[in-house]
Amino acid sequence: MVSRSRRRERQKLIAIVDYGMGNKHSVLNALQYLGIEAQVTADPEAVRLADRLILPGVGAFGAAMENLNRSGLREAMNEAVLRRGRPFLGICLGMQLVAGRGLEKGIFEGLGWVPGEVRLLQPNDPDIKLPHVGWNDIIIEGDFPLFQGLKKERAFYFVHSYAFCTDNPAHIAASCEYGGRFVAAVARDNIFATQFHPEKSQKNGLTILENFADWEGGPC
């Protein structure tokens, strides 16, 4: 069996998409800690030709989509992910953007890669406040390559007030409880996305990033 380090030597650069919003450098630092080659880029051509893509993000859905559309990065990602089948990892806002639409301060069209919409969390306990900030255990909903090797305690770090909602359970990779259950990760073909922040989730998060570096994009 070829080791991860040997496989990684043959991998091309991971493109971390820079659209002016989010935690791109913390993602880069986590990958560099693992010895995984990556670059932060706002160049649509670099994104179009990337071997793997990571879309991080912190901020508002509508503003994020405006930046992606205006910069040409949306079309470049469509080319890489939908037409070339490159593995994709969305993080936090980057997960929400793969939905069909977002309902944050209006109605905004998303990338539309995974059917669903992004809605405000509505905890069933009035003492539970938004945003949801901190560590919570996730519930893995199936056998997904990016979850391989996780330790028994499956806590991850969250910072969000909105969550992905889908009627298709096949696309739910993980869920979480915060005044009710919400979707913590989605998966479809070569697309995987998490509401939590792997780059801030210590060993568990590093495991997911390392798995992504080795993932060929399916099945999910």
N, C-alpha and C positions, 0 to 999 in steps of 0.2 A: 504494500500500500504506500502511495506517495504521501509524504508528510505535508502538513499545512504549509510549513515554511517553504518547501520545495515547490508546491503548487503556487504559492504567492509570488515566487520569483518569476513565474511565467505570466502573471496577470498584468493587464494593462492598467493604466491610471484610473482611479475612481474620481469622477467629477462631482464635487459638492456644489450645487447650483446656488449662485449668489444673485438674488433678485432684490437685494436691498433690505431684507427683513430677516432677523433671526439669529440663531446661535451657530453660525457656520464654522467659526474658528474653534469653538469647543468640540464640535464634531471632528474637525481636522486634528486637533490635539489628541483626541481619544484614538483615532486611527494611527497616528504617528507613534503613540505609546505602544500600540500593538505591532508596530513594524509594517504597517500597511500603507502603501504608497497612495497618495490622494492629492488633489489640488482643488482649491476654491476658485471657481470661474464664473464670470458673467458673460462669457463669449458664447453665443448660440452655436457657432461652428464646433467649438470644443465639446459642448454638451451633445450635439448631434452625433458626434463620432465617438463618444465615450463608451467604454466597456461596461461600466456600471454607473448608476446615478444615485445620489442622495439629495433629497429635497428637505432641508430643515426648515424651521420657521417659528417665529413668535410674533403675534400681532393680529391684525384684523383680516378676515377673509376677503372682503371686497378690495381693500388696498393691495393685498398680495396678488390677486388675480389681475388687477390693473397693471401692476408692475410686470408680471409675467407676459401679459398680452403686448404691452408697449415695447418691451425689450426684445421681442422675438424669441424669448426662451420657451414660451408655451409650444410653439410650433416645433422648436428644436427638440423638446422633450417628447412630443408626440412622435416625431421621427424615430428617436432612439428607443423609446419604450414600446410604442404600439406597433411600429412598422419593422424595426430591427430586433425587437424582442430582448432588449438589454434589461438586466435585473435592476429593479428600482426599489429604493427604500425611502419612504416618507416619514418624517418625524414631527410630531405635535401638529402645528399648523400645516406642515407638509403632508400629514395624513388627511387632514380635513379637506385640503384642496383637491384630492382625487375624487371627491364626491361630485354628484351632478350639480348641486347648488348649495349655497350657504345662506343661512337666515340670520346673519349677524348685522344688525342695524340696516336692514333692507333685505332684498333678495338678489343674490349674485350667482352667476353661472360659474361652476367649477370646471375642473379638467374633464369630469365625466368618465373617468376610467373604471370606477367601481360604483354601481348604482346606489344612490342614497342621498341624504341631505344632512347638513350640519345644523343642529339646533342647540339652544341654550339648555344646559343641564337644569333639571328641576328636581332637586332632592325632596324626598317625602318627609323629611324632618326639618322644621323651621329653624332649628338650632344649627343645621349644617349650612355653612356659608360658602359663597363663591367669591373668588375662584377656588377651585380644588387645587390645593398646593400641598405636596408632601408625598410620603411613601405609602403605597398601597400594594397589596398582593393582587396579582392577576390570576384569572381562571383560564387556562388554555383549553380551547374548544375543539382541538383536533391535532393531528400529527403534522406539524409544519417544520420544514428544515431549519428555519432560523431560531427555533426554540430548542434545538438539540443541545444537550449538555448543560442545561440550566440546573442549578442546585435546587434542593427541595424547597427552600424559602424563596418564593418567586416575587419579591418586592421590587417595585420600580418607582421612579420619581416622576410625578405628574405636576404640571402647571397649566390649568385650562379652565374655561368657563363653558365652553361649547363642546359637543361630542357628535361623532358620526352616528347616524341612524340609518339602518338598512332593513328591508323586509326579507332579505335573502340570507338565511343563516349560514349558507355555504361560504359566504364571504367573511364571516366573523372568525378571526383567528384566536382572539382572546377577549375576555370581558373583565369588568372590575366593578366592585360595589362602592358607591359613595352616595348614600341616601337613595339607593336603587341601583340597578345594574345598568351599565353603559358599555359601549364597545371600546375596548382598549387596543385592539389591533385588527386590521383587515388584510385579506390576501385574495389575490386573483391572478392566476397564471404567473407572470414574471413580476408582479406588483405586490409588494409587502409594505405595510405602513403601521406605525405605532403612535398612539396618543401620548404615551409616556416618552421620556427622554433617555434613550440608551446611553448616550454620552455622559449622563449625570447619574447613572444607576449602578455605578461601581461594577463588581464582578459580573452580575447578571447582564448588565448593559454591554459590557465588553464582549461577553459571549455572543450576544446577538450581532454585534458589529463584525466580529471575527467570522461568524457563520455567513454573514452577508458577503464578505470578501471571497468566500469559497463557493457561494451558491451560484448555480448555473441558470437559475430563473424558473424552476419548476420541479415537480408540480406543487401547486398551492391550492 
